[in-house]
Amino acid sequence: MKRASQIALSEEERSVLRRWSRGRSTPARLVLRARIVLAAAEGRMNRDIAEELGTSKKTVSLWRRRFAAGCLAGIEKMRRGQGARRAFRPGPCSAFSTRPHARSLPRPRTA
């Protein structure tokens, strides 16, 4: 049977996690991660944490492991390739030219 990582927090880490877990302007994903780590530091099981926070055991296990590996930075930053998507910004293209003559349609010829 797998054992969950033991979490030991310094006073500074505990203070930061509490602030994140209560912050109104803190992103929701970071609030959840902070609450997971705080509950794990109390020695609670993944199943109980997941049930209380309304998430899956897999999610609790993931953030517990990431905190054990990277402390606060492990749960704060996103992995490369994840997170907010960039807005589409078209580059220069002849089909979408912004020059005035490219936007006007040719006039139909009359006989």
N, CA, C and O atoms as a printed pandas DataFrame, in Angstrom:
     atom_number atom_name residue_name chain_id  residue_number  x_coord  y_coord  z_coord
0              1         N          MET        A               1    0.840   -1.181    0.000
1              2        CA          MET        A               1    0.000    0.000    0.000
2              3         C          MET        A               1    0.887    1.246    0.000
3              4         O          MET        A               1    1.873    1.314    0.734
4              5         N          LYS        A               2    0.531    2.221   -0.822
5              6        CA          LYS        A               2    1.302    3.455   -0.906
6              7         C          LYS        A               2    1.059    4.307    0.322
7              8         O          LYS        A               2   -0.040    4.332    0.875
8              9         N          ARG        A               3    2.107    5.009    0.740
9             10        CA          ARG        A               3    1.995    5.922    1.870
10            11         C          ARG        A               3    2.085    7.350    1.347
11            12         O          ARG        A               3    2.902    7.656    0.478
12            13         N          ALA        A               4    1.250    8.203    1.877
13            14        CA          ALA        A               4    1.266    9.620    1.472
14            15         C          ALA        A               4    2.491   10.302    2.066
15            16         O          ALA        A               4    2.967    9.931    3.138
16            17         N          SER        A               5    2.984   11.294    1.359
17            18        CA          SER        A               5    4.132   12.066    1.831
18            19         C          SER        A               5    3.771   12.790    3.125
19            20         O          SER        A               5    2.694   13.373    3.248
20            21         N          GLN        A               6    4.688   12.741    4.082
21            22        CA          GLN        A               6    4.495   13.491    5.323
22            23         C          GLN        A               6    4.824   14.956    5.044
23            24         O          GLN        A               6    5.825   15.264    4.397
24            25         N          ILE        A               7    3.990   15.835    5.526
25            26        CA          ILE        A               7    4.175   17.272    5.309
26            27         C          ILE        A               7    4.509   17.930    6.642
27            28         O          ILE        A               7    3.743   17.846    7.602
28            29         N          ALA        A               8    5.659   18.584    6.684
29            30        CA          ALA        A               8    6.056   19.358    7.861
30            31         C          ALA        A               8    6.226   20.805    7.399
31            32         O          ALA        A               8    6.997   21.084    6.481
32            33         N          LEU        A               9    5.513   21.707    8.032
33            34        CA          LEU        A               9    5.535   23.121    7.638
34            35         C          LEU        A               9    6.317   23.956    8.625
35            36         O          LEU        A               9    6.236   23.751    9.836
36            37         N          SER        A              10    7.082   24.910    8.090
37            38        CA          SER        A              10    7.694   25.918    8.948
38            39         C          SER        A              10    6.608   26.940    9.277
39            40         O          SER        A              10    5.549   26.945    8.649
40            41         N          GLU        A              11    6.863   27.788   10.241
41            42        CA          GLU        A              11    5.874   28.817   10.583
42            43         C          GLU        A              11    5.633   29.766    9.419
43            44         O          GLU        A              11    4.509   30.217    9.200
44            45         N          GLU        A              12    6.692   30.066    8.673
45            46        CA          GLU        A              12    6.550   30.965    7.521
46            47         C          GLU        A              12    5.678   30.321    6.441
47            48         O          GLU        A              12    4.798   30.978    5.884
48            49         N          GLU        A              13    5.916   29.035    6.141
49            50        CA          GLU        A              13    5.102   28.337    5.149
50            51         C          GLU        A              13    3.642   28.250    5.586
51            52         O          GLU        A              13    2.729   28.458    4.788
52            53         N          ARG        A              14    3.442   27.943    6.848
53            54        CA          ARG        A              14    2.076   27.852    7.376
54            55         C          ARG        A              14    1.362   29.196    7.246
55            56         O          ARG        A              14    0.186   29.250    6.887
56            57         N          SER        A              15    2.075   30.270    7.539
57            58        CA          SER        A              15    1.500   31.609    7.448
58            59         C          SER        A              15    1.101   31.943    6.004
59            60         O          SER        A              15    0.012   32.465    5.762
60            61         N          VAL        A              16    1.986   31.641    5.052
61            62        CA          VAL        A              16    1.705   31.916    3.646
62            63         C          VAL        A              16    0.517   31.081    3.171
63            64         O          VAL        A              16   -0.370   31.590    2.486
64            65         N          LEU        A              17    0.502   29.800    3.535
65            66        CA          LEU        A              17   -0.596   28.926    3.116
66            67         C          LEU        A              17   -1.931   29.382    3.704
67            68         O          LEU        A              17   -2.957   29.327    3.027
68            69         N          ARG        A              18   -1.924   29.824    4.936
69            70        CA          ARG        A              18   -3.164   30.336    5.546
70            71         C          ARG        A              18   -3.649   31.578    4.817
71            72         O          ARG        A              18   -4.843   31.735    4.563
72            73         N          ARG        A              19   -2.710   32.461    4.481
73            74        CA          ARG        A              19   -3.070   33.678    3.758
74            75         C          ARG        A              19   -3.656   33.327    2.393
75            76         O          ARG        A              19   -4.664   33.906    1.986
76            77         N          TRP        A              20   -3.036   32.384    1.682
77            78        CA          TRP        A              20   -3.544   31.958    0.377
78            79         C          TRP        A              20   -4.917   31.311    0.511
79            80         O          TRP        A              20   -5.796   31.543   -0.319
80            81         N          SER        A              21   -5.104   30.509    1.542
81            82        CA          SER        A              21   -6.369   29.776    1.676
82            83         C          SER        A              21   -7.538   30.689    2.027
83            84         O          SER        A              21   -8.695   30.317    1.831
84            85         N          ARG        A              22   -7.249   31.874    2.541
85            86        CA          ARG        A              22   -8.300   32.824    2.938
86            87         C          ARG        A              22   -8.435   34.005    1.996
87            88         O          ARG        A              22   -9.397   34.768    2.091
88            89         N          GLY        A              23   -7.488   34.163    1.092
89            90        CA          GLY        A              23   -7.454   35.344    0.228
90            91         C          GLY        A              23   -8.617   35.419   -0.737
91            92         O          GLY        A              23   -8.937   34.444   -1.417
92            93         N          ARG        A              24   -9.244   36.573   -0.793
93            94        CA          ARG        A              24  -10.361   36.773   -1.724
94            95         C          ARG        A              24   -9.876   37.015   -3.139
95            96         O          ARG        A              24  -10.579   36.700   -4.099
96            97         N          SER        A              25   -8.688   37.569   -3.279
97            98        CA          SER        A              25   -8.177   37.830   -4.625
98            99         C          SER        A              25   -7.212   36.736   -5.083
99           100         O          SER        A              25   -6.647   36.821   -6.173
100          101         N          THR        A              26   -7.025   35.716   -4.255
101          102        CA          THR        A              26   -6.159   34.602   -4.613
102          103         C          THR        A              26   -6.896   33.701   -5.605
103          104         O          THR        A              26   -8.075   33.408   -5.402
104          105         N          PRO        A              27   -6.228   33.256   -6.672
105          106        CA          PRO        A              27   -6.897   32.359   -7.626
106          107         C          PRO        A              27   -7.438   31.103   -6.931
107          108         O          PRO        A              27   -6.804   30.573   -6.018
108          109         N          ALA        A              28   -8.596   30.638   -7.361
109          110        CA          ALA        A              28   -9.267   29.499   -6.726
110          111         C          ALA        A              28   -8.390   28.257   -6.710
111          112         O          ALA        A              28   -8.412   27.499   -5.740
112          113         N          ARG        A              29   -7.622   28.040   -7.767
113          114        CA          ARG        A              29   -6.763   26.845   -7.809
114          115         C          ARG        A              29   -5.703   26.895   -6.708
115          116         O          ARG        A              29   -5.352   25.862   -6.137
116          117         N          LEU        A              30   -5.193   28.091   -6.410
117          118        CA          LEU        A              30   -4.187   28.220   -5.370
118          119         C          LEU        A              30   -4.811   28.085   -3.983
119          120         O          LEU        A              30   -4.179   27.551   -3.072
120          121         N          VAL        A              31   -6.035   28.560   -3.814
121          122        CA          VAL        A              31   -6.763   28.404   -2.548
122          123         C          VAL        A              31   -6.937   26.916   -2.247
123          124         O          VAL        A              31   -6.692   26.476   -1.124
124          125         N          LEU        A              32   -7.359   26.145   -3.246
125          126        CA          LEU        A              32   -7.555   24.709   -3.060
126          127         C          LEU        A              32   -6.242   24.023   -2.705
127          128         O          LEU        A              32   -6.196   23.206   -1.786
128          129         N          ARG        A              33   -5.185   24.350   -3.423
129          130        CA          ARG        A              33   -3.874   23.736   -3.153
130          131         C          ARG        A              33   -3.407   24.043   -1.738
131          132         O          ARG        A              33   -2.896   23.164   -1.044
132          133         N          ALA        A              34   -3.580   25.293   -1.309
133          134        CA          ALA        A              34   -3.166   25.676    0.038
134          135         C          ALA        A              34   -3.965   24.913    1.090
135          136         O          ALA        A              34   -3.402   24.457    2.085
136          137         N          ARG        A              35   -5.260   24.772    0.880
137          138        CA          ARG        A              35   -6.095   24.035    1.836
138          139         C          ARG        A              35   -5.704   22.562    1.891
139          140         O          ARG        A              35   -5.711   21.957    2.963
140          141         N          ILE        A              36   -5.367   21.989    0.755
141          142        CA          ILE        A              36   -4.920   20.595    0.715
142          143         C          ILE        A              36   -3.655   20.421    1.541
143          144         O          ILE        A              36   -3.563   19.499    2.351
144          145         N          VAL        A              37   -2.687   21.296    1.342
145          146        CA          VAL        A              37   -1.407   21.172    2.051
146          147         C          VAL        A              37   -1.594   21.403    3.550
147          148         O          VAL        A              37   -1.002   20.693    4.363
148          149         N          LEU        A              38   -2.409   22.388    3.921
149          150        CA          LEU        A              38   -2.654   22.627    5.351
150          151         C          LEU        A              38   -3.302   21.414    6.015
151          152         O          LEU        A              38   -2.925   21.038    7.124
152          153         N          ALA        A              39   -4.270   20.806    5.344
153          154        CA          ALA        A              39   -4.920   19.622    5.904
154          155         C          ALA        A              39   -3.946   18.443    5.976
155          156         O          ALA        A              39   -3.965   17.674    6.936
156          157         N          ALA        A              40   -3.098   18.308    4.957
157          158        CA          ALA        A              40   -2.108   17.228    4.950
158          159         C          ALA        A              40   -1.096   17.409    6.074
159          160         O          ALA        A              40   -0.636   16.432    6.665
160          161         N          ALA        A              41   -0.750   18.657    6.366
161          162        CA          ALA        A              41    0.204   18.931    7.443
162          163         C          ALA        A              41   -0.373   18.568    8.811
163          164         O          ALA        A              41    0.377   18.321    9.755
164          165         N          GLU        A              42   -1.702   18.534    8.922
165          166        CA          GLU        A              42   -2.351   18.119   10.168
166          167         C          GLU        A              42   -2.347   16.604   10.322
167          168         O          GLU        A              42   -2.784   16.077   11.346
168          169         N          GLY        A              43   -1.847   15.896    9.291
169          170        CA          GLY        A              43   -1.766   14.450    9.353
170          171         C          GLY        A              43   -3.009   13.735    8.850
171          172         O          GLY        A              43   -3.181   12.544    9.108
172          173         N          ARG        A              44   -3.867   14.433    8.145
173          174        CA          ARG        A              44   -5.111   13.835    7.660
174          175         C          ARG        A              44   -4.861   13.001    6.413
175          176         O          ARG        A              44   -3.898   13.231    5.682
176          177         N          MET        A              45   -5.732   12.038    6.180
177          178        CA          MET        A              45   -5.615   11.146    5.028
178          179         C          MET        A              45   -6.159   11.822    3.773
179          180         O          MET        A              45   -7.042   12.677    3.842
180          181         N          ASN        A              46   -5.610   11.416    2.616
181          182        CA          ASN        A              46   -6.038   11.983    1.338
182          183         C          ASN        A              46   -7.539   11.844    1.127
183          184         O          ASN        A              46   -8.191   12.768    0.642
184          185         N          ARG        A              47   -8.082   10.697    1.488
185          186        CA          ARG        A              47   -9.511   10.439    1.300
186          187         C          ARG        A              47  -10.355   11.455    2.077
187          188         O          ARG        A              47  -11.342   11.976    1.556
188          189         N          ASP        A              48   -9.962   11.733    3.325
189          190        CA          ASP        A              48  -10.708   12.674    4.162
190          191         C          ASP        A              48  -10.585   14.109    3.639
191          192         O          ASP        A              48  -11.553   14.870    3.645
192          193         N          ILE        A              49   -9.383   14.459    3.191
193          194        CA          ILE        A              49   -9.164   15.808    2.645
194          195         C          ILE        A              49  -10.002   16.000    1.394
195          196         O          ILE        A              49  -10.651   17.033    1.231
196          197         N          ALA        A              50   -9.991   15.014    0.511
197          198        CA          ALA        A              50  -10.741   15.090   -0.742
198          199         C          ALA        A              50  -12.236   15.231   -0.473
199          200         O          ALA        A              50  -12.922   16.021   -1.121
200          201         N          GLU        A              51  -12.722   14.471    0.470
201          202        CA          GLU        A              51  -14.147   14.520    0.806
202          203         C          GLU        A              51  -14.541   15.892    1.351
203          204         O          GLU        A              51  -15.574   16.447    0.974
204          205         N          GLU        A              52  -13.716   16.425    2.233
205          206        CA          GLU        A              52  -14.019   17.728    2.845
206          207         C          GLU        A              52  -13.976   18.863    1.826
207          208         O          GLU        A              52  -14.818   19.760    1.857
208          209         N          LEU        A              53  -12.997   18.826    0.922
209          210        CA          LEU        A              53  -12.804   19.924   -0.024
210          211         C          LEU        A              53  -13.563   19.730   -1.336
211          212         O          LEU        A              53  -13.534   20.604   -2.203
212          213         N          GLY        A              54  -14.232   18.603   -1.485
213          214        CA          GLY        A              54  -15.019   18.369   -2.689
214          215         C          GLY        A              54  -14.178   18.152   -3.927
215          216         O          GLY        A              54  -14.533   18.617   -5.010
216          217         N          THR        A              55  -13.079   17.456   -3.782
217          218        CA          THR        A              55  -12.211   17.160   -4.915
218          219         C          THR        A              55  -11.875   15.670   -4.900
219          220         O          THR        A              55  -12.405   14.933   -4.068
220          221         N          SER        A              56  -11.028   15.223   -5.781
221          222        CA          SER        A              56  -10.700   13.798   -5.855
222          223         C          SER        A              56   -9.455   13.470   -5.035
223          224         O          SER        A              56   -8.647   14.346   -4.727
224          225         N          LYS        A              57   -9.317   12.195   -4.688
225          226        CA          LYS        A              57   -8.117   11.738   -3.984
226          227         C          LYS        A              57   -6.886   11.958   -4.846
227          228         O          LYS        A              57   -5.809   12.269   -4.338
228          229         N          LYS        A              58   -7.050   11.796   -6.152
229          230        CA          LYS        A              58   -5.937   11.977   -7.082
230          231         C          LYS        A              58   -5.408   13.414   -7.019
231          232         O          LYS        A              58   -4.197   13.635   -7.031
232          233         N          THR        A              59   -6.317   14.383   -6.951
233          234        CA          THR        A              59   -5.921   15.795   -6.859
234          235         C          THR        A              59   -5.184   16.065   -5.555
235          236         O          THR        A              59   -4.156   16.742   -5.545
236          237         N          VAL        A              60   -5.706   15.540   -4.464
237          238        CA          VAL        A              60   -5.058   15.728   -3.160
238          239         C          VAL        A              60   -3.667   15.116   -3.182
239          240         O          VAL        A              60   -2.709   15.735   -2.719
240          241         N          SER        A              61   -3.551   13.924   -3.707
241          242        CA          SER        A              61   -2.264   13.240   -3.776
242          243         C          SER        A              61   -1.269   14.022   -4.623
243          244         O          SER        A              61   -0.100   14.147   -4.258
244          245         N          LEU        A              62   -1.733   14.549   -5.754
245          246        CA          LEU        A              62   -0.872   15.326   -6.646
246          247         C          LEU        A              62   -0.262   16.526   -5.932
247          248         O          LEU        A              62    0.950   16.729   -5.985
248          249         N          TRP        A              63   -1.103   17.327   -5.259
249          250        CA          TRP        A              63   -0.602   18.555   -4.644
250          251         C          TRP        A              63    0.178   18.276   -3.367
251          252         O          TRP        A              63    1.055   19.057   -2.997
252          253         N          ARG        A              64   -0.123   17.201   -2.704
253          254        CA          ARG        A              64    0.677   16.789   -1.550
254          255         C          ARG        A              64    2.091   16.425   -2.020
255          256         O          ARG        A              64    3.076   16.837   -1.408
256          257         N          ARG        A              65    2.186   15.655   -3.101
257          258        CA          ARG        A              65    3.493   15.268   -3.648
258          259         C          ARG        A              65    4.270   16.478   -4.150
259          260         O          ARG        A              65    5.470   16.600   -3.903
260          261         N          ARG        A              66    3.579   17.371   -4.857
261          262        CA          ARG        A              66    4.276   18.549   -5.400
262          263         C          ARG        A              66    4.799   19.455   -4.293
263          264         O          ARG        A              66    5.879   20.033   -4.411
264          265         N          PHE        A              67    4.017   19.579   -3.203
265          266        CA          PHE        A              67    4.513   20.394   -2.098
266          267         C          PHE        A              67    5.713   19.717   -1.451
267          268         O          PHE        A              67    6.687   20.390   -1.114
268          269         N          ALA        A              68    5.665   18.409   -1.272
269          270        CA          ALA        A              68    6.776   17.680   -0.665
270          271         C          ALA        A              68    8.050   17.828   -1.504
271          272         O          ALA        A              68    9.153   17.873   -0.960
272          273         N          ALA        A              69    7.893   17.903   -2.828
273          274        CA          ALA        A              69    9.044   18.015   -3.720
274          275         C          ALA        A              69    9.554   19.444   -3.869
275          276         O          ALA        A              69   10.760   19.661   -3.990
276          277         N          GLY        A              70    8.642   20.430   -3.861
277          278        CA          GLY        A              70    9.071   21.786   -4.179
278          279         C          GLY        A              70    8.617   22.865   -3.228
279          280         O          GLY        A              70    8.733   24.047   -3.554
280          281         N          CYS        A              71    8.107   22.512   -2.070
281          282        CA          CYS        A              71    7.596   23.468   -1.077
282          283         C          CYS        A              71    6.567   24.421   -1.702
283          284         O          CYS        A              71    5.770   23.998   -2.539
284          285         N          LEU        A              72    6.574   25.668   -1.315
285          286        CA          LEU        A              72    5.573   26.623   -1.802
286          287         C          LEU        A              72    5.646   26.813   -3.312
287          288         O          LEU        A              72    4.616   26.946   -3.973
288          289         N          ALA        A              73    6.851   26.825   -3.853
289          290        CA          ALA        A              73    7.002   26.994   -5.300
290          291         C          ALA        A              73    6.401   25.820   -6.055
291          292         O          ALA        A              73    5.967   25.981   -7.196
292          293         N          GLY        A              74    6.366   24.646   -5.442
293          294        CA          GLY        A              74    5.810   23.466   -6.091
294          295         C          GLY        A              74    4.317   23.541   -6.327
295          296         O          GLY        A              74    3.804   22.914   -7.254
296          297         N          ILE        A              75    3.611   24.297   -5.504
297          298        CA          ILE        A              75    2.167   24.425   -5.704
298          299         C          ILE        A              75    1.786   25.771   -6.298
299          300         O          ILE        A              75    0.668   25.945   -6.783
300          301         N          GLU        A              76    2.702   26.714   -6.263
301          302        CA          GLU        A              76    2.377   28.057   -6.749
302          303         C          GLU        A              76    2.473   28.169   -8.262
303          304         O          GLU        A              76    1.580   28.731   -8.896
304          305         N          LYS        A              77    3.522   27.654   -8.839
305          306        CA          LYS        A              77    3.695   27.830  -10.281
306          307         C          LYS        A              77    3.082   26.672  -11.050
307          308         O          LYS        A              77    2.921   25.571  -10.523
308          309         N          MET        A              78    2.741   26.940  -12.308
309          310        CA          MET        A              78    2.176   25.918  -13.177
310          311         C          MET        A              78    3.302   25.270  -13.967
311          312         O          MET        A              78    4.329   25.894  -14.236
312          313         N          ARG        A              79    3.099   24.022  -14.330
313          314        CA          ARG        A              79    4.074   23.336  -15.160
314          315         C          ARG        A              79    4.020   23.905  -16.565
315          316         O          ARG        A              79    2.997   24.435  -16.999
316          317         N          ARG        A              80    5.120   23.790  -17.259
317          318        CA          ARG        A              80    5.205   24.267  -18.631
318          319         C          ARG        A              80    4.136   23.590  -19.490
319          320         O          ARG        A              80    3.943   22.377  -19.410
320          321         N          GLY        A              81    3.458   24.367  -20.294
321          322        CA          GLY        A              81    2.451   23.822  -21.190
322          323         C          GLY        A              81    1.064   23.780  -20.588
323          324         O          GLY        A              81    0.121   23.342  -21.247
324          325         N          GLN        A              82    0.917   24.226  -19.351
325          326        CA          GLN        A              82   -0.393   24.242  -18.713
326          327         C          GLN        A              82   -0.745   25.674  -18.351
327          328         O          GLN        A              82    0.112   26.558  -18.363
328          329         N          GLY        A              83   -1.989   25.892  -18.034
329          330        CA          GLY        A              83   -2.412   27.210  -17.585
330          331         C          GLY        A              83   -3.175   27.963  -18.638
331          332         O          GLY        A              83   -3.725   27.381  -19.572
332          333         N          ALA        A              84   -3.201   29.264  -18.476
333          334        CA          ALA        A              84   -3.990   30.121  -19.355
334          335         C          ALA        A              84   -3.482   30.039  -20.791
335          336         O          ALA        A              84   -2.276   30.030  -21.040
336          337         N          ARG        A              85   -4.397   29.981  -21.702
337          338        CA          ARG        A              85   -4.055   29.943  -23.118
338          339         C          ARG        A              85   -3.862   31.370  -23.631
339          340         O          ARG        A              85   -4.547   32.300  -23.204
340          341         N          ARG        A              86   -2.939   31.515  -24.530
341          342        CA          ARG        A              86   -2.712   32.833  -25.109
342          343         C          ARG        A              86   -3.792   33.149  -26.131
343          344         O          ARG        A              86   -4.313   32.265  -26.811
344          345         N          ALA        A              87   -4.107   34.407  -26.219
345          346        CA          ALA        A              87   -5.085   34.848  -27.209
346          347         C          ALA        A              87   -4.459   34.734  -28.602
347          348         O          ALA        A              87   -3.254   34.925  -28.764
348          349         N          PHE        A              88   -5.267   34.428  -29.581
349          350        CA          PHE        A              88   -4.777   34.332  -30.951
350          351         C          PHE        A              88   -4.443   35.720  -31.458
351          352         O          PHE        A              88   -5.271   36.630  -31.421
352          353         N          ARG        A              89   -3.237   35.866  -31.923
353          354        CA          ARG        A              89   -2.804   37.139  -32.492
354          355         C          ARG        A              89   -2.246   36.864  -33.877
355          356         O          ARG        A              89   -1.119   36.386  -34.006
356          357         N          PRO        A              90   -3.019   37.160  -34.915
357          358        CA          PRO        A              90   -2.528   36.862  -36.259
358          359         C          PRO        A              90   -1.341   37.735  -36.609
359          360         O          PRO        A              90   -1.311   38.925  -36.294
360          361         N          GLY        A              91   -0.381   37.139  -37.253
361          362        CA          GLY        A              91    0.782   37.877  -37.714
362          363         C          GLY        A              91    0.501   38.469  -39.078
363          364         O          GLY        A              91   -0.624   38.388  -39.572
364          365         N          PRO        A              92    1.498   39.057  -39.683
365          366        CA          PRO        A              92    1.291   39.629  -41.013
366          367         C          PRO        A              92    0.989   38.522  -42.017
367          368         O          PRO        A              92    1.716   37.533  -42.114
368          369         N          CYS        A              93   -0.067   38.704  -42.739
369          370        CA          CYS        A              93   -0.499   37.716  -43.728
370          371         C          CYS        A              93   -1.147   38.469  -44.878
371          372         O          CYS        A              93   -1.927   39.395  -44.656
372          373         N          SER        A              94   -0.833   38.082  -46.087
373          374        CA          SER        A              94   -1.372   38.813  -47.231
374          375         C          SER        A              94   -2.894   38.698  -47.323
375          376         O          SER        A              94   -3.553   39.619  -47.805
376          377         N          ALA        A              95   -3.453   37.587  -46.870
377          378        CA          ALA        A              95   -4.904   37.409  -46.945
378          379         C          ALA        A              95   -5.645   38.314  -45.957
379          380         O          ALA        A              95   -6.812   38.644  -46.168
380          381         N          PHE        A              96   -4.968   38.710  -44.888
381          382        CA          PHE        A              96   -5.601   39.531  -43.866
382          383         C          PHE        A              96   -4.905   40.885  -43.742
383          384         O          PHE        A              96   -4.783   41.435  -42.648
384          385         N          SER        A              97   -4.465   41.398  -44.847
385          386        CA          SER        A              97   -3.741   42.654  -44.839
386          387         C          SER        A              97   -4.636   43.796  -44.364
387          388         O          SER        A              97   -5.836   43.810  -44.636
388          389         N          THR        A              98   -4.052   44.734  -43.666
389          390        CA          THR        A              98   -4.816   45.877  -43.169
390          391         C          THR        A              98   -4.627   47.109  -44.055
391          392         O          THR        A              98   -5.095   48.193  -43.707
392          393         N          ARG        A              99   -3.954   46.959  -45.185
393          394        CA          ARG        A              99   -3.774   48.094  -46.095
394          395         C          ARG        A              99   -5.115   48.475  -46.704
395          396         O          ARG        A              99   -5.913   47.587  -47.005
396          397         N          PRO        A             100   -5.392   49.760  -46.897
397          398        CA          PRO        A             100   -6.694   50.193  -47.405
398          399         C          PRO        A             100   -7.078   49.570  -48.739
399          400         O          PRO        A             100   -8.233   49.187  -48.929
400          401         N          HIS        A             101   -6.124   49.460  -49.675
401          402        CA          HIS        A             101   -6.478   48.927  -50.990
402          403         C          HIS        A             101   -6.763   47.426  -50.948
403          404         O          HIS        A             101   -7.457   46.912  -51.825
404          405         N          ALA        A             102   -6.258   46.734  -49.976
405          406        CA          ALA        A             102   -6.506   45.298  -49.876
406          407         C          ALA        A             102   -7.899   45.021  -49.314
407          408         O          ALA        A             102   -8.461   43.951  -49.550
408          409         N          ARG        A             103   -8.453   45.971  -48.579
409          410        CA          ARG        A             103   -9.768   45.752  -47.996
410          411         C          ARG        A             103  -10.908   46.034  -48.966
411          412         O          ARG        A             103  -11.999   45.489  -48.805
412          413         N          SER        A             104  -10.674   46.876  -49.968
413          414        CA          SER        A             104  -11.764   47.232  -50.879
414          415         C          SER        A             104  -11.916   46.155  -51.948
415          416         O          SER        A             104  -10.935   45.590  -52.430
416          417         N          LEU        A             105  -13.144   45.893  -52.299
417          418        CA          LEU        A             105  -13.451   44.892  -53.322
418          419         C          LEU        A             105  -13.412   45.546  -54.700
419          420         O          LEU        A             105  -13.723   46.731  -54.829
420          421         N          PRO        A             106  -13.038   44.797  -55.720
421          422        CA          PRO        A             106  -13.026   45.394  -57.061
422          423         C          PRO        A             106  -14.464   45.634  -57.533
423          424         O          PRO        A             106  -15.378   44.874  -57.213
424          425         N          ARG        A             107  -14.635   46.705  -58.297
425          426        CA          ARG        A             107  -15.951   47.046  -58.827
426          427         C          ARG        A             107  -16.304   46.122  -59.987
427          428         O          ARG        A             107  -15.446   45.766  -60.794
428          429         N          PRO        A             108  -17.581   45.738  -60.060
429          430        CA          PRO        A             108  -17.971   44.900  -61.205
430          431         C          PRO        A             108  -17.930   45.720  -62.501
431          432         O          PRO        A             108  -18.245   46.910  -62.505
432          433         N          ARG        A             109  -17.545   45.077  -63.574
433          434        CA          ARG        A             109  -17.452   45.749  -64.859
434          435         C          ARG        A             109  -18.828   45.771  -65.534
435          436         O          ARG        A             109  -19.580   44.797  -65.487
436          437         N          THR        A             110  -19.122   46.872  -66.140
437          438        CA          THR        A             110  -20.381   46.985  -66.871
438          439         C          THR        A             110  -20.080   47.008  -68.369
439          440         O          THR        A             110  -19.056   47.541  -68.797
440          441         N          ALA        A             111  -20.949   46.446  -69.133
441          442        CA          ALA        A             111  -20.714   46.356  -70.582
442          443         C          ALA        A             111  -21.122   47.585  -71.325
443          444         O          ALA        A             111  -20.979   47.644  -72.546
